[in-house]
Amino acid sequence: MKASYWIAVFILTLGLSGCQEDDKDPTKIDVEAYIELLKSDQYELSTLPDLTPEDIPTLLAYRNETAIIKTFPRNPISSFYMEGCELGILILWTIESIRAVSVQSDHLVMNFPSLNPILRTRNIDELELIPSNTTLEEAAKAYFDWWHSNQGKDFSEFNELDPLASTEYTWH
């Protein structure tokens, strides 16, 4: 009888040990996991992941991707609904989030660098949204050039430089 009691306690203890709360922060995922979740439309977090400047080169490898992503992080204060977004634009928006967090931008809301992963014309007072298929190539080149022209520098030496400054676009 005692042996069966201790076996039951052991099995119960073993079973309950799997119920411990996971200490991992779900926003702390690596770039490859982030990309895979986006591509498979399984990204369920309500915010962008906490990535670092060291992740930017890996992110840049996906900057020209045109796959339409339907399930992606959305800024909760935006009233604009996007049915889908090109992966490349989401990647650039993620890089912009890393940059905006590093400079503690006033525009940040839950690590979102803007209301939406959409580029708009910079010098027009009215909101003029441009389809991402028009802006992706130019924005991808701007972010790539911004990153590679500053190689060898500490991120804090160029994080305040707007990668889109030489374009007619800004984030919405």
C-alpha positions in Angstrom: 0.0 0.0 0.0 2.8 2.4 0.9 4.6 1.7 -2.4 1.5 2.5 -4.4 1.0 5.7 -2.4 4.5 6.9 -3.2 4.2 5.9 -6.9 0.9 8.0 -7.1 2.7 11.0 -5.3 5.6 10.7 -7.7 3.4 10.6 -10.8 1.3 13.5 -9.5 4.4 15.5 -8.8 5.9 14.8 -12.2 2.6 15.7 -13.9 2.2 19.0 -12.0 5.8 20.0 -12.6 4.8 20.5 -16.3 2.2 23.0 -15.2 4.7 25.6 -14.0 4.3 29.0 -15.5 6.7 29.6 -18.4 9.2 32.3 -17.5 9.9 33.0 -21.2 8.7 36.3 -22.5 6.8 35.6 -25.7 8.1 38.8 -27.3 11.7 37.4 -26.9 11.8 35.3 -30.0 14.6 35.2 -32.6 14.3 36.6 -36.1 14.0 33.2 -37.8 11.1 32.2 -35.5 9.5 35.6 -36.1 9.7 35.3 -39.9 8.4 31.7 -39.8 5.4 32.8 -37.7 4.7 35.6 -40.1 5.0 33.5 -43.2 2.7 30.8 -41.8 0.2 33.4 -40.6 0.6 32.2 -37.1 2.0 35.3 -35.4 -0.4 35.7 -32.5 1.3 38.3 -30.2 -0.3 41.7 -30.0 3.0 43.5 -30.3 6.3 43.4 -32.2 9.0 41.1 -30.8 11.8 42.6 -28.7 14.6 42.4 -31.2 18.0 44.2 -31.0 20.3 46.0 -33.5 22.2 42.7 -33.8 19.1 41.3 -35.5 19.0 43.9 -38.2 21.3 42.1 -40.7 19.2 39.0 -40.5 16.0 41.1 -40.9 17.4 42.9 -43.9 17.8 39.6 -45.7 13.9 39.5 -45.9 13.5 43.2 -46.9 12.4 42.5 -50.5 9.9 39.7 -49.7 6.5 40.3 -51.3 4.5 37.5 -49.7 1.2 38.9 -48.3 0.9 38.3 -44.6 -2.6 38.4 -43.1 -1.7 37.7 -39.4 0.8 40.3 -38.1 1.2 42.6 -35.1 -1.1 45.6 -35.3 -0.9 48.9 -33.4 -3.9 48.9 -31.0 -4.4 52.6 -31.3 -4.8 52.6 -35.1 -8.3 52.7 -36.4 -7.1 51.7 -39.9 -7.6 48.0 -40.7 -5.2 46.4 -43.1 -6.3 43.0 -44.5 -2.7 42.1 -45.4 0.8 43.5 -45.6 3.9 42.5 -47.7 6.5 40.7 -45.6 9.2 43.1 -46.7 7.3 46.1 -45.4 6.7 44.3 -42.1 10.4 43.6 -41.8 11.3 47.3 -42.5 8.7 48.3 -39.9 10.3 45.9 -37.4 13.7 47.4 -38.1 12.2 50.9 -37.6 10.8 49.7 -34.3 14.3 48.6 -33.2 15.6 52.1 -34.2 12.7 54.0 -32.5 13.0 52.0 -29.3 16.8 52.8 -29.2 16.2 56.5 -29.4 13.1 56.4 -27.2 10.9 58.0 -29.9 7.8 59.9 -28.8 5.9 58.1 -31.5 6.2 54.6 -29.9 3.2 52.8 -28.6 4.0 49.3 -27.4 7.2 49.3 -29.5 5.2 50.1 -32.7 7.1 52.9 -34.5 4.0 54.2 -36.2 0.3 53.6 -36.5 0.6 51.1 -39.3 3.2 49.3 -41.5 2.4 51.6 -44.3 4.5 54.3 -46.0 3.0 57.6 -46.9 4.2 60.6 -48.8 6.3 62.7 -46.4 5.5 66.3 -47.5 1.8 66.1 -47.9 -0.5 67.3 -45.1 -3.3 65.0 -46.1 -2.9 61.3 -45.6 -1.9 59.8 -48.9 -1.2 56.1 -48.6 0.9 54.6 -51.3 0.6 50.8 -52.1 3.5 48.9 -50.7 4.3 47.4 -54.1 5.3 51.0 -55.1 7.3 51.8 -52.0 8.9 48.5 -51.0 11.8 48.6 -53.4 12.8 52.2 -52.6 12.3 51.7 -48.8 14.2 48.4 -48.8 17.1 50.0 -50.5 17.1 53.0 -48.1 17.2 50.7 -45.1 19.9 48.5 -46.6 22.0 51.6 -47.5 21.4 53.1 -44.0 22.7 50.0 -42.3 25.6 49.2 -44.6 26.9 52.7 -44.9 27.3 52.8 -41.1 29.1 49.5 -40.7 31.9 49.6 -38.2 30.1 52.2 -36.1 28.3 51.6 -32.9 24.5 51.6 -33.4 24.2 54.6 -31.0 26.2 56.6 -33.5 23.6 56.4 -36.3 20.4 55.2 -34.7 19.0 58.7 -34.8 19.4 58.9 -38.6 16.1 58.3 -40.4 16.7 55.6 -43.0 13.9 57.1 -45.2 15.3 60.6 -45.0 16.5 60.5 -48.6 13.2 59.2 -49.9 9.8 61.0 -50.2 8.3 58.5 -47.7 7.7 58.2 -44.0 5.8 55.8 -41.8 2.1 56.2 -41.3 
